[in-house]
Amino acid sequence: MIFNSCKISAKNHLFSFILSSFLLLIFQSAFASVPNVTVFKYKNIGKQVSYLEDKDGKLDLEAVLKVSPNQFSAGKQDILNFGNTTSAWWIKIDYLSIKQLPIYLIVDAPNIEHITVFTTDSSGRPVQLHAGSLVPENKGVKVSNNFVLSLPVANKDQAKTMYIRLKTNNILLVPLKLATSENIMTGSTIKVSIEYIYIGLLIALLLFNLFLFISIKDITYLYYVLYVLTLSSYLLIYIRGYGFLFGDDLRILFNLHPHLFLSFSVITSLIFCGKFLHLNKMAPKMKKFFYALGICGIILFFTSLFGYKHLSAAIAQILTVTVAVVVWIAGIIAYRNGHRPAKYYIIAWFFIWITVAIVTLTLGGIIQPSEFTIQLIPIGSTFELLLLSFALGDRYKVIMQTEQKLRDENLLLVRTQNQRLEESVMERTLQLSNTINELENANAVKNKLFSIIAHDLRSPLNSLMSILSLNEMQALSLDELAQLLKQNKNTIDSIYNTLNNLLYWAQAQMNGIITQIGQFNYKSLLEELLFLYLPLIKPKQINIQSKIEYDGLVSADQNQINLVIRNLIDNAIKFTPIGGAISVTLTVKDEKAVFEIENEIDDANEINLENLSGTQIAAAAYGTKNERGVGLGLLLCNEYVRNNGDSIKVELKENRIKFSFALPIVEKQYDKNL
């Protein structure tokens, strides 16, 4: 609590504060009969207060209370305007404090450096509140993009006098309001809505043009993005006070050197304008003005960096108007010299320099300040940036049109012919490649078929013919014939399955696979096939376990599913070791009938899952009793299951392998309580 700029002891300080508070009570009593402020609405009260200039900034409350009331000047404007000043200013407010009604003093400007409020509580004890852009947030003060100070609540209706000391080294506009919490919420809604609109526009412009720069690699868009970023930072962080979002430390740092953002904004705007206008060609005489203003921007940077806020504010006022006028004139010259995209550019800069001129005249006292003039700079700057974005869009359009006209028609024709030739060559190369692949596949299929016919079918048939020849020669007894036929039964079954698979596969190769969806009982089909394979299961002493939970219809091609299940059961029997186990299950999951067959195997390391994918004819494999396959079974199984709406899943875990697939059930036949 500093009332004097001189250093005094703590005891003298306390005595001075008590004396000042006593005098304040006397003055409140003297002016109690005619309070100036009686209605607390969210409106500026500049005309209802009086003020005193302290040029040296050395007066304390005690000294101010001794000043004759005639030396206080009555406020003549709703928003007090003290200009670019280094003086301290004392404001006196007489108001009627209403019993138990919380009242708030709103200093509706975010960049006043020091604000000290002197008042009393309901018991007459002195109260001080401190705020300001260079002051951390204190008790009783809410800092946002303005300062809201909570005044002591009175126990009864009484006339009070409040003194406010303001000190800054910058332009000092003082919008003061006395309001209740309800009026604050109601009155600030429109202002906040306007601010959110132009903040949203600024962010949209920044992101949109940054995206354009990344997309088309035009450096002009980058300069525009930097200009939007620096100008927006100055407008939002300093002019509108949104630095509070970053905390007290950064807010105070921003307000110590606020014109750094403006200096960067001036420099980036000059670079952008020069690039946009093609200044070297379209307005070369304006280059010297651009360089001069750039130097002024650098000077503003250093004056702000070293803390000369008063000087920086003066430079900023002159520089903003000058830059707007100079770049506007440069745009007019460029447009007259044939630079068509300068149309929106001229409108944008005309709009902003008129805006800056109005604000400058307001600060000079020629135009009366109002809420509109306070918001004019950010609103005007937002429209300026929006119009410049339109100018960039028009510039890009003109560039594209110009490039189109400059293309040579003959060169375009040659390029078109070359492109057609390349496309033709690529198309024929692709056709040739496909033909070669088809021939190679056909040759591989032919070789595989001859191999199957020559070995896998011929050898078992030769063995069977030998047995029949010996029988015709009566060289075998009945017991010997029965024994040989029993030994060859597995071979005959293998021939049958092989022929079956070959016929189905050959049909698919010639005519394509034709799937005829119908409805059939899945359980009946499965039980019938398991019964047919019992003669192959018993000789290998395989323990087969079946768990069929679904007894209903499925929607699929019955012949194809029959072949799939036959092959999967046949493979399970073939590769299950003697005395091993096979489990077959049919369950319902997600309204589908899921078939699973799982069997033991001798060695999981010998299983190649890629061979089981069924995308091509696999190498023939031997079962645990030398049962031989031809590699067509899984190929057909995968194709048939895919045609019926699913795919075969293969799982290998330790010494067990499982195949599974699902078919859609017929809902009307499915009892979910099974």
C-alpha positions as CSV (number, residue, x, y, z in Angstrom):
1,M,0.0,0.0,0.0
2,I,2.1,2.9,-1.3
3,F,0.6,6.4,-1.1
4,N,3.8,8.3,-1.6
5,S,6.7,7.7,-4.0
6,C,9.1,8.5,-1.1
7,K,10.2,5.8,1.3
8,I,8.7,6.1,4.8
9,S,8.9,3.9,7.8
10,A,6.2,1.4,8.6
11,K,5.0,3.4,11.6
12,N,4.6,6.6,9.6
13,H,2.9,4.7,6.9
14,L,0.3,3.3,9.3
15,F,-0.3,6.7,10.9
16,S,-0.7,8.2,7.4
17,F,-3.2,5.6,6.4
18,I,-5.3,6.0,9.6
19,L,-5.3,9.8,9.2
20,S,-6.2,9.5,5.5
21,S,-9.1,7.1,6.4
22,F,-10.3,9.6,9.0
23,L,-10.3,12.4,6.6
24,L,-12.1,10.2,4.0
25,L,-14.9,9.6,6.5
26,I,-15.2,13.3,7.1
27,F,-15.5,14.0,3.3
28,Q,-18.0,11.2,3.0
29,S,-20.2,12.8,5.6
30,A,-19.8,16.2,3.9
31,F,-21.0,14.9,0.6
32,A,-23.5,12.4,2.0
33,S,-26.5,14.5,1.1
34,V,-26.0,14.6,-2.6
35,P,-24.6,11.3,-3.9
36,N,-23.9,11.3,-7.7
37,V,-24.5,7.6,-8.4
38,T,-27.7,6.0,-7.2
39,V,-28.5,3.4,-9.9
40,F,-26.1,0.6,-10.5
41,K,-26.3,-0.4,-14.1
42,Y,-23.7,-1.7,-16.5
43,K,-23.1,1.8,-18.0
44,N,-20.1,4.1,-18.0
45,I,-20.3,6.8,-15.3
46,G,-17.7,9.3,-16.5
47,K,-20.1,12.2,-16.4
48,Q,-21.0,11.4,-12.7
49,V,-17.5,11.6,-11.3
50,S,-14.8,14.2,-10.8
51,Y,-11.1,13.9,-11.2
52,L,-7.8,15.5,-10.3
53,E,-4.4,15.3,-12.2
54,D,-1.3,14.5,-10.2
55,K,1.4,15.4,-12.7
56,D,4.3,14.3,-10.5
57,G,2.5,11.2,-9.2
58,K,3.5,12.1,-5.6
59,L,0.1,12.7,-4.0
60,D,-1.2,10.3,-1.5
61,L,-4.8,10.0,-0.2
62,E,-4.1,12.3,2.7
63,A,-3.0,15.0,0.3
64,V,-5.9,14.5,-2.0
65,L,-8.4,14.8,0.8
66,K,-7.0,18.2,1.6
67,V,-7.5,19.4,-1.9
68,S,-10.3,21.8,-2.4
69,P,-13.3,20.3,-4.2
70,N,-13.1,23.2,-6.7
71,Q,-9.8,21.8,-7.9
72,F,-11.6,18.5,-9.0
73,S,-12.8,18.7,-12.6
74,A,-16.2,17.3,-13.4
75,G,-16.3,14.5,-15.9
76,K,-17.7,15.6,-19.3
77,Q,-17.8,12.3,-21.1
78,D,-19.1,8.8,-20.3
79,I,-15.6,7.4,-20.8
80,L,-12.9,9.5,-19.3
81,N,-10.0,10.2,-21.8
82,F,-6.7,11.4,-20.3
83,G,-4.7,10.7,-23.5
84,N,-1.1,9.5,-23.6
85,T,0.0,10.5,-20.1
86,T,2.5,9.8,-17.4
87,S,0.5,11.6,-14.7
88,A,-1.3,9.9,-11.9
89,W,-5.1,10.6,-11.9
90,W,-7.4,10.7,-8.9
91,I,-11.1,10.0,-9.5
92,K,-13.8,10.7,-6.9
93,I,-17.1,8.9,-6.9
94,D,-20.0,9.8,-4.7
95,Y,-22.5,7.0,-4.5
96,L,-25.3,5.6,-2.4
97,S,-24.5,2.2,-0.9
98,I,-27.6,0.2,-0.4
99,K,-28.1,-2.2,2.5
100,Q,-26.8,-5.7,1.9
101,L,-26.4,-5.1,-1.8
102,P,-23.1,-6.2,-3.3
103,I,-21.7,-3.5,-5.6
104,Y,-18.8,-3.9,-8.0
105,L,-16.5,-1.3,-9.5
106,I,-15.7,-2.3,-13.1
107,V,-12.6,-0.7,-14.7
108,D,-13.5,-1.8,-18.2
109,A,-10.0,-1.4,-19.7
110,P,-7.3,-4.2,-19.5
111,N,-4.2,-2.1,-19.9
112,I,-4.2,0.5,-17.0
113,E,-1.0,-0.3,-15.1
114,H,-1.9,0.6,-11.5
115,I,-5.4,1.0,-10.0
116,T,-5.9,1.7,-6.3
117,V,-9.3,2.1,-4.7
118,F,-9.8,3.8,-1.3
119,T,-13.1,3.2,0.5
120,T,-14.5,2.1,3.8
121,D,-16.4,-1.0,5.0
122,S,-19.7,-1.1,6.9
123,S,-18.0,-0.2,10.1
124,G,-16.2,2.7,8.7
125,R,-12.8,1.0,8.6
126,P,-10.6,1.9,5.7
127,V,-10.4,-0.6,2.8
128,Q,-7.9,-0.6,-0.1
129,L,-8.2,-2.6,-3.3
130,H,-5.3,-3.0,-5.8
131,A,-5.5,-4.0,-9.4
132,G,-3.8,-3.2,-12.8
133,S,-2.1,-4.7,-15.8
134,L,1.2,-4.8,-13.9
135,V,-0.3,-6.0,-10.6
136,P,-1.0,-9.6,-9.6
137,E,-4.5,-10.6,-8.8
138,N,-5.5,-9.7,-5.2
139,K,-8.3,-10.5,-2.9
140,G,-11.5,-8.8,-3.8
141,V,-10.4,-8.3,-7.4
142,K,-11.2,-10.4,-10.4
143,V,-8.9,-10.0,-13.4
144,S,-10.1,-10.9,-16.8
145,N,-10.1,-8.7,-19.9
146,N,-11.1,-6.0,-17.4
147,F,-10.9,-5.5,-13.6
148,V,-13.9,-6.1,-11.4
149,L,-13.4,-4.9,-7.8
150,S,-15.8,-6.0,-5.1
151,L,-16.8,-3.1,-2.8
152,P,-17.6,-3.6,0.9
153,V,-21.3,-4.4,1.5
154,A,-23.1,-1.9,3.7
155,N,-25.2,-2.7,6.7
156,K,-27.5,0.1,5.9
157,D,-28.3,2.6,3.2
158,Q,-25.6,5.3,3.3
159,A,-23.9,7.9,1.1
160,K,-20.2,7.1,0.5
161,T,-17.3,8.6,-1.3
162,M,-14.7,6.4,-3.1
163,Y,-11.3,7.6,-4.4
164,I,-9.5,5.8,-7.3
165,R,-5.9,6.4,-8.1
166,L,-4.9,5.5,-11.7
167,K,-1.3,5.5,-13.0
168,T,0.0,4.3,-16.4
169,N,2.7,5.2,-18.9
170,N,0.4,4.9,-21.9
171,I,-2.8,6.0,-23.4
172,L,-5.3,6.3,-20.6
173,L,-9.0,5.7,-21.4
174,V,-11.1,5.0,-18.3
175,P,-14.4,3.3,-18.8
176,L,-15.8,3.1,-15.2
177,K,-19.0,1.3,-14.2
178,L,-20.7,0.6,-10.9
179,A,-23.0,-2.4,-11.1
180,T,-24.5,-5.4,-9.3
181,S,-23.5,-8.9,-10.3
182,E,-26.8,-9.4,-12.2
183,N,-26.2,-6.2,-14.2
184,I,-22.6,-7.3,-14.9
185,M,-23.8,-10.5,-16.4
186,T,-26.5,-8.9,-18.5
187,G,-24.5,-5.9,-19.7
188,S,-21.4,-7.8,-20.7
189,T,-23.2,-10.4,-22.9
190,I,-23.3,-8.3,-26.1
191,K,-19.7,-7.2,-25.7
192,V,-18.5,-10.7,-25.1
193,S,-20.5,-12.0,-28.1
194,I,-18.9,-9.4,-30.4
195,E,-15.5,-10.3,-29.1
196,Y,-16.0,-14.0,-29.7
197,I,-17.1,-13.4,-33.3
198,Y,-14.0,-11.5,-34.3
199,I,-11.8,-13.9,-32.3
200,G,-13.3,-16.8,-34.2
201,L,-12.8,-14.9,-37.5
202,L,-9.1,-14.2,-36.7
203,I,-8.5,-17.9,-35.8
204,A,-10.2,-19.1,-39.0
205,L,-8.2,-16.7,-41.2
206,L,-5.0,-17.8,-39.6
207,L,-5.6,-21.5,-40.0
208,F,-7.2,-21.2,-43.5
209,N,-4.3,-19.2,-45.0
210,L,-1.7,-21.4,-43.2
211,F,-3.3,-24.4,-44.9
212,L,-3.1,-22.6,-48.3
213,F,0.5,-21.8,-47.8
214,I,1.3,-25.5,-47.0
215,S,-0.8,-26.6,-50.0
216,I,0.4,-24.2,-52.8
217,K,3.8,-23.2,-51.3
218,D,3.2,-19.5,-52.1
219,I,5.4,-17.4,-49.7
220,T,2.9,-14.5,-49.8
221,Y,0.5,-16.6,-47.8
222,L,3.1,-17.2,-45.2
223,Y,3.7,-13.4,-44.8
224,Y,0.0,-12.9,-44.5
225,V,-0.2,-15.6,-41.8
226,L,2.6,-13.9,-39.9
227,Y,0.8,-10.6,-40.2
228,V,-2.5,-12.1,-38.9
229,L,-0.7,-13.8,-36.0
230,T,1.2,-10.7,-34.8
231,L,-1.7,-8.3,-35.3
232,S,-4.1,-10.7,-33.6
233,S,-1.7,-11.1,-30.7
234,Y,-1.5,-7.3,-30.2
235,L,-5.2,-6.9,-30.5
236,L,-6.3,-9.7,-28.2
237,I,-3.5,-9.9,-25.7
238,Y,-3.0,-6.1,-25.1
239,I,-5.8,-4.1,-26.6
240,R,-8.6,-6.5,-25.4
241,G,-6.6,-7.9,-22.4
242,Y,-6.8,-11.6,-23.1
243,G,-3.3,-12.0,-21.7
244,F,-4.9,-13.0,-18.4
245,L,-5.5,-16.5,-19.9
246,F,-1.8,-17.1,-19.6
247,G,-1.6,-16.3,-15.8
248,D,-0.3,-13.3,-13.9
249,D,3.4,-13.6,-14.7
250,L,2.9,-13.7,-18.5
251,R,0.1,-11.1,-18.4
252,I,2.4,-8.6,-16.6
253,L,5.2,-9.4,-19.0
254,F,3.0,-8.8,-22.0
255,N,1.9,-5.4,-20.5
256,L,5.4,-4.4,-19.8
257,H,6.3,-4.6,-23.5
258,P,3.0,-4.5,-25.4
259,H,4.2,-2.8,-28.5
260,L,6.6,-5.6,-29.4
261,F,3.6,-7.3,-31.1
262,L,2.7,-4.1,-32.9
263,S,6.3,-3.7,-34.2
264,F,6.3,-7.2,-35.6
265,S,2.9,-6.5,-37.1
266,V,4.1,-3.4,-38.8
267,I,7.2,-5.2,-40.3
268,T,5.2,-8.3,-41.5
269,S,2.5,-6.1,-43.0
270,L,5.0,-4.2,-45.0
271,I,6.7,-7.4,-46.3
272,F,3.3,-8.9,-47.1
273,C,2.1,-5.8,-49.0
274,G,5.4,-5.5,-50.9
275,K,5.1,-9.1,-52.0
276,F,1.4,-9.0,-52.8
277,L,1.7,-5.8,-54.9
278,H,4.9,-6.8,-56.7
279,L,6.2,-3.5,-55.5
280,N,9.4,-3.6,-57.6
281,K,7.3,-3.7,-60.8
282,M,4.0,-2.1,-59.9
283,A,4.9,0.8,-57.6
284,P,8.8,1.1,-57.4
285,K,8.7,4.7,-56.1
286,M,6.9,3.6,-53.0
287,K,9.8,1.3,-51.9
288,K,11.6,4.1,-50.0
289,F,8.5,4.8,-47.9
290,F,8.2,1.1,-47.1
291,Y,11.8,1.0,-46.0
292,A,11.4,4.1,-43.9
293,L,8.3,2.6,-42.2
294,G,10.2,-0.6,-41.6
295,I,12.9,1.3,-39.8
296,C,10.3,3.0,-37.7
297,G,8.9,-0.5,-36.8
298,I,12.4,-1.6,-35.7
299,I,12.7,1.6,-33.5
300,L,9.3,0.8,-32.0
301,F,10.6,-2.7,-31.2
302,F,13.5,-1.5,-29.3
303,T,11.7,1.3,-27.4
304,S,9.1,-1.3,-26.3
305,L,11.8,-3.9,-25.5
306,F,13.6,-1.4,-23.1
307,G,10.3,-0.4,-21.4
308,Y,9.7,3.1,-22.9
309,K,5.9,2.6,-23.0
310,H,5.0,6.3,-23.2
311,L,7.3,6.9,-26.1
312,S,6.3,3.6,-27.7
313,A,2.6,4.6,-27.5
314,A,3.3,7.9,-29.2
315,I,5.3,6.1,-32.0
316,A,2.5,3.5,-32.3
317,Q,-0.2,6.1,-32.8
318,I,1.7,7.8,-35.6
319,L,3.0,4.7,-37.2
320,T,-0.3,2.8,-37.5
321,V,-1.9,5.7,-39.3
322,T,1.1,6.3,-41.5
323,V,1.5,2.6,-42.5
324,A,-2.2,2.3,-43.4
325,V,-2.1,5.4,-45.6
326,V,1.2,4.5,-47.3
327,V,0.3,0.9,-48.2
328,W,-3.2,2.0,-49.3
329,I,-1.6,4.6,-51.7
330,A,0.8,1.8,-53.0
331,G,-2.2,-0.4,-53.7
332,I,-3.9,2.4,-55.7
333,I,-0.7,2.9,-57.8
334,A,-0.3,-0.9,-58.4
335,Y,-4.0,-1.2,-59.4
336,R,-3.7,1.7,-61.9
337,N,-0.6,0.0,-63.3
338,G,-2.7,-3.1,-64.1
339,H,-2.4,-5.2,-60.9
340,R,-6.0,-6.4,-60.7
341,P,-5.8,-8.3,-57.4
342,A,-5.2,-4.9,-55.6
343,K,-9.0,-4.2,-55.7
344,Y,-9.9,-5.9,-52.3
345,Y,-6.5,-4.8,-51.0
346,I,-7.3,-1.1,-51.5
347,I,-10.7,-1.5,-49.8
348,A,-9.1,-3.3,-46.8
349,W,-6.4,-0.7,-46.2
350,F,-8.8,2.2,-46.7
351,F,-11.1,0.7,-44.1
352,I,-8.3,0.2,-41.6
353,W,-6.7,3.7,-42.0
354,I,-10.2,5.3,-41.6
355,T,-10.6,3.2,-38.4
356,V,-7.2,4.2,-37.1
357,A,-7.9,7.8,-37.9
358,I,-11.2,7.7,-35.9
359,V,-9.4,6.2,-32.9
360,T,-6.6,8.7,-33.1
361,L,-9.1,11.6,-33.2
362,T,-10.8,10.0,-30.2
363,L,-7.6,9.8,-28.2
364,G,-6.9,13.4,-29.2
365,G,-10.3,14.5,-27.7
366,I,-11.7,15.6,-31.0
367,I,-14.2,12.7,-31.1
368,Q,-16.0,11.6,-27.9
369,P,-14.9,8.1,-26.8
370,S,-17.6,5.4,-26.5
371,E,-18.0,1.6,-26.3
372,F,-18.0,1.7,-30.1
373,T,-14.7,3.5,-30.4
374,I,-13.1,1.1,-27.9
375,Q,-14.2,-1.9,-29.9
376,L,-13.4,-0.2,-33.3
377,I,-9.8,-1.2,-33.5
378,P,-10.2,-5.0,-33.1
379,I,-13.4,-5.0,-35.2
380,G,-11.9,-2.9,-38.0
381,S,-8.6,-4.9,-38.0
382,T,-10.6,-8.1,-38.3
383,F,-12.5,-6.8,-41.3
384,E,-9.3,-5.6,-42.8
385,L,-7.7,-9.1,-42.5
386,L,-10.8,-10.6,-44.0
387,L,-10.7,-8.4,-47.0
388,L,-7.0,-9.0,-47.4
389,S,-7.8,-12.7,-47.5
390,F,-10.3,-12.0,-50.3
391,A,-7.6,-10.1,-52.1
392,L,-5.3,-13.2,-51.8
393,G,-8.0,-15.4,-53.2
394,D,-8.5,-13.0,-56.1
395,R,-4.7,-12.8,-56.7
396,Y,-4.5,-16.6,-56.9
397,K,-7.4,-16.7,-59.4
398,V,-5.7,-14.0,-61.6
399,I,-2.4,-15.9,-61.5
400,M,-4.0,-19.1,-62.6
401,Q,-5.9,-17.4,-65.4
402,T,-2.7,-15.6,-66.5
403,E,-0.7,-18.9,-66.6
404,Q,-3.4,-20.5,-68.6
405,K,-3.3,-17.8,-71.2
406,L,0.5,-17.9,-71.4
407,R,0.6,-21.6,-72.3
408,D,1.5,-22.4,-75.8
409,E,-1.2,-24.3,-77.7
410,N,1.2,-26.3,-79.7
411,L,3.2,-27.3,-76.6
412,L,-0.1,-28.3,-74.9
413,L,-1.0,-30.5,-78.0
414,V,2.4,-32.2,-77.9
415,R,2.0,-32.9,-74.2
416,T,-1.4,-34.3,-74.7
417,Q,-0.2,-36.7,-77.4
418,N,2.7,-37.8,-75.3
419,Q,0.3,-38.5,-72.4
420,R,-1.9,-40.5,-74.7
421,L,1.0,-42.5,-76.0
422,E,2.3,-43.2,-72.5
423,E,-1.2,-44.3,-71.4
424,S,-1.4,-46.6,-74.4
425,V,2.0,-48.1,-73.7
426,M,1.1,-48.6,-70.0
427,E,-2.2,-50.2,-70.9
428,R,-0.6,-52.6,-73.4
429,T,2.2,-53.4,-71.0
430,L,-0.4,-54.2,-68.3
431,Q,-2.4,-56.4,-70.7
432,L,0.8,-58.2,-71.7
433,S,1.7,-58.7,-68.1
434,N,-1.7,-60.1,-67.2
435,T,-1.5,-62.4,-70.2
436,I,1.9,-63.7,-69.2
437,N,0.6,-64.3,-65.6
438,E,-2.4,-66.1,-66.9
439,L,-0.3,-68.3,-69.2
440,E,2.1,-69.1,-66.3
441,N,-0.8,-70.0,-64.1
442,A,-2.4,-72.1,-66.8
443,N,0.9,-73.9,-67.4
444,A,1.3,-74.5,-63.6
445,V,-2.3,-75.9,-63.5
446,K,-1.6,-78.2,-66.4
447,N,1.5,-79.6,-64.9
448,K,-0.3,-80.1,-61.6
449,L,-3.2,-81.9,-63.3
450,F,-0.9,-84.3,-65.2
451,S,1.0,-84.9,-61.9
452,I,-2.2,-85.8,-60.1
453,I,-3.4,-88.0,-62.9
454,A,0.0,-89.7,-63.4
455,H,0.8,-90.4,-59.8
456,D,-2.1,-89.8,-57.4
457,L,-4.7,-91.6,-59.4
458,R,-2.7,-94.0,-61.6
459,S,-0.7,-95.7,-58.9
460,P,-3.7,-96.6,-56.7
461,L,-5.7,-97.9,-59.7
462,N,-2.7,-100.0,-60.8
463,S,-2.6,-101.6,-57.4
464,L,-6.4,-102.3,-57.5
465,M,-6.1,-103.8,-61.1
466,S,-3.3,-106.1,-59.9
467,I,-5.5,-107.4,-57.1
468,L,-8.3,-108.0,-59.5
469,S,-6.0,-109.7,-62.1
470,L,-4.7,-112.1,-59.4
471,N,-8.3,-112.9,-58.4
472,E,-9.2,-113.7,-62.0
473,M,-6.3,-116.0,-62.2
474,Q,-7.6,-117.7,-59.0
475,A,-4.2,-117.0,-57.4
476,L,-5.8,-115.6,-54.3
477,S,-7.9,-117.3,-51.7
478,L,-11.1,-115.6,-50.4
479,D,-9.3,-114.7,-47.2
480,E,-6.3,-113.2,-49.0
481,L,-8.6,-111.3,-51.4
482,A,-10.6,-109.9,-48.5
483,Q,-7.5,-108.9,-46.7
484,L,-6.0,-107.1,-49.8
485,L,-9.3,-105.3,-50.5
486,K,-9.5,-104.2,-46.9
487,Q,-5.9,-102.9,-47.1
488,N,-6.8,-100.9,-50.2
489,K,-10.1,-99.4,-48.9
490,N,-8.3,-96.2,-47.7
491,T,-6.7,-95.9,-51.2
492,I,-10.1,-96.3,-52.9
493,D,-11.6,-93.7,-50.5
494,S,-8.7,-91.3,-51.3
495,I,-9.3,-91.9,-55.1
496,Y,-13.0,-91.1,-54.6
497,N,-12.3,-87.8,-52.7
498,T,-9.6,-86.9,-55.2
499,L,-11.9,-87.4,-58.2
500,N,-14.6,-85.4,-56.4
501,N,-12.3,-82.5,-55.8
502,L,-10.9,-82.6,-59.3
503,L,-14.4,-82.6,-60.9
504,Y,-15.5,-79.6,-58.8
505,W,-12.3,-77.7,-59.4
506,A,-12.3,-78.4,-63.1
507,Q,-15.9,-77.2,-63.3
508,A,-15.0,-74.0,-61.5
509,Q,-12.1,-73.4,-63.9
510,M,-14.3,-73.9,-67.0
511,N,-17.5,-72.2,-66.0
512,G,-16.8,-70.4,-62.8
513,I,-18.2,-71.3,-59.4
514,I,-22.0,-71.0,-59.4
515,T,-23.4,-70.7,-55.8
516,Q,-27.1,-71.6,-55.4
517,I,-28.2,-70.4,-52.0
518,G,-30.9,-72.5,-50.3
519,Q,-31.9,-73.7,-46.9
520,F,-31.0,-77.0,-45.2
521,N,-30.7,-78.6,-41.8
522,Y,-27.1,-78.1,-40.7
523,K,-27.3,-80.7,-37.9
524,S,-28.6,-83.5,-40.2
525,L,-25.9,-82.8,-42.8
526,L,-23.2,-82.9,-40.2
527,E,-24.4,-86.1,-38.5
528,E,-24.7,-87.9,-41.8
529,L,-21.2,-87.0,-42.8
530,L,-19.8,-88.1,-39.4
531,F,-21.5,-91.4,-39.8
532,L,-20.0,-91.9,-43.2
533,Y,-16.5,-91.4,-41.9
534,L,-16.8,-93.8,-39.0
535,P,-15.0,-96.6,-41.0
536,L,-12.0,-94.3,-41.5
537,I,-12.0,-93.2,-37.8
538,K,-12.1,-96.7,-36.2
539,P,-8.9,-98.1,-37.8
540,K,-6.8,-95.2,-36.4
541,Q,-8.5,-95.6,-32.9
542,I,-9.5,-91.9,-33.0
543,N,-11.7,-90.5,-30.3
544,I,-14.2,-88.2,-31.9
545,Q,-16.3,-85.8,-29.8
546,S,-19.2,-83.9,-31.3
547,K,-21.1,-81.1,-29.7
548,I,-24.0,-79.9,-31.8
549,E,-26.0,-77.1,-30.1
550,Y,-27.9,-75.8,-33.1
551,D,-30.7,-77.9,-34.7
552,G,-32.1,-75.6,-37.4
553,L,-31.8,-74.3,-40.9
554,V,-29.0,-72.3,-42.5
555,S,-28.9,-70.3,-45.7
556,A,-26.1,-71.6,-48.0
557,D,-25.3,-73.8,-51.0
558,Q,-25.8,-77.3,-49.6
559,N,-23.5,-79.1,-52.1
560,Q,-20.7,-76.7,-51.6
561,I,-20.9,-76.9,-47.8
562,N,-21.1,-80.7,-48.0
563,L,-17.8,-80.7,-49.9
564,V,-16.2,-78.3,-47.5
565,I,-17.1,-80.3,-44.4
566,R,-16.1,-83.6,-46.1
567,N,-12.7,-82.2,-46.9
568,L,-12.2,-80.8,-43.4
569,I,-13.2,-84.1,-41.7
570,D,-11.0,-86.0,-44.1
571,N,-8.0,-83.8,-43.4
572,A,-8.6,-84.1,-39.6
573,I,-8.7,-87.9,-39.8
574,K,-5.7,-88.0,-42.2
575,F,-3.4,-85.9,-39.9
576,T,-4.6,-87.1,-36.5
577,P,-2.1,-89.5,-34.9
578,I,-3.3,-93.0,-34.0
579,G,-5.2,-92.9,-30.7
580,G,-5.6,-89.1,-31.0
581,A,-8.8,-87.0,-30.7
582,I,-11.0,-84.9,-33.0
583,S,-13.7,-82.5,-31.7
584,V,-16.6,-81.3,-33.9
585,T,-18.8,-78.5,-32.7
586,L,-21.8,-76.6,-34.1
587,T,-22.8,-73.5,-32.1
588,V,-24.6,-70.2,-32.5
589,K,-22.8,-66.9,-32.2
590,D,-24.1,-63.4,-33.4
591,E,-27.0,-65.2,-35.2
592,K,-24.7,-67.4,-37.2
593,A,-24.1,-71.1,-37.1
594,V,-20.4,-71.6,-36.4
595,F,-18.8,-74.9,-37.4
596,E,-15.5,-75.9,-35.8
597,I,-13.3,-79.0,-36.2
598,E,-10.2,-79.4,-34.1
599,N,-7.7,-82.3,-34.1
600,E,-4.4,-83.3,-32.6
601,I,-1.2,-83.3,-34.8
602,D,2.2,-84.9,-34.4
603,D,4.4,-81.8,-34.9
604,A,3.2,-78.2,-35.0
605,N,6.5,-77.1,-36.4
606,E,5.8,-79.0,-39.7
607,I,2.6,-77.0,-40.3
608,N,2.9,-74.1,-42.7
609,L,-0.1,-71.7,-42.2
610,E,0.5,-70.1,-45.6
611,N,-0.1,-73.4,-47.2
612,L,-3.5,-73.5,-45.5
613,S,-4.7,-70.2,-46.8
614,G,-6.3,-71.9,-49.8
615,T,-5.4,-69.2,-52.4
616,Q,-3.5,-71.6,-54.7
617,I,-3.0,-75.4,-55.2
618,A,-0.9,-76.6,-52.2
619,A,1.8,-79.2,-52.2
620,A,0.5,-82.7,-51.6
621,A,0.9,-84.0,-48.0
622,Y,0.9,-87.4,-46.3
623,G,-1.2,-88.4,-43.3
624,T,-0.2,-90.2,-40.2
625,K,-0.8,-93.6,-42.0
626,N,0.7,-92.3,-45.4
627,E,-2.8,-91.1,-46.6
628,R,-2.0,-88.9,-49.6
629,G,-3.8,-85.7,-50.7
630,V,-3.5,-83.7,-53.9
631,G,-3.6,-80.2,-52.5
632,L,-6.9,-79.2,-54.0
633,G,-9.2,-79.7,-51.0
634,L,-8.4,-76.5,-49.0
635,L,-8.4,-74.4,-52.2
636,L,-12.0,-75.5,-53.0
637,C,-13.0,-75.1,-49.3
638,N,-11.9,-71.5,-49.1
639,E,-13.5,-70.6,-52.4
640,Y,-16.8,-72.2,-51.5
641,V,-16.9,-70.7,-48.0
642,R,-16.2,-67.2,-49.4
643,N,-19.0,-67.6,-51.9
644,N,-21.3,-68.4,-48.9
645,G,-20.4,-65.2,-47.1
646,D,-17.5,-66.1,-44.8
647,S,-13.8,-67.3,-44.8
648,I,-12.1,-70.3,-43.1
649,K,-10.2,-69.4,-39.9
650,V,-7.2,-71.5,-39.0
651,E,-5.8,-71.5,-35.5
652,L,-2.6,-73.4,-34.5
653,K,-2.0,-73.9,-30.7
654,E,0.6,-76.3,-29.4
655,N,-0.3,-79.7,-30.8
656,R,-3.8,-78.9,-32.0
657,I,-5.1,-77.2,-35.1
658,K,-8.6,-75.9,-35.6
659,F,-10.6,-74.9,-38.7
660,S,-13.8,-72.9,-38.4
661,F,-16.3,-70.9,-40.5
662,A,-19.9,-69.5,-40.0
663,L,-23.1,-69.6,-42.0
664,P,-26.2,-67.3,-41.6
665,I,-29.1,-69.0,-39.8
666,V,-32.7,-68.8,-40.9
667,E,-34.1,-66.7,-38.1
668,K,-37.6,-68.1,-38.1
669,Q,-36.2,-71.5,-37.3
670,Y,-33.8,-70.5,-34.6
671,D,-34.9,-70.8,-31.0
672,K,-32.7,-68.5,-29.0
673,N,-33.5,-70.4,-25.8
674,L,-31.5,-73.4,-26.9
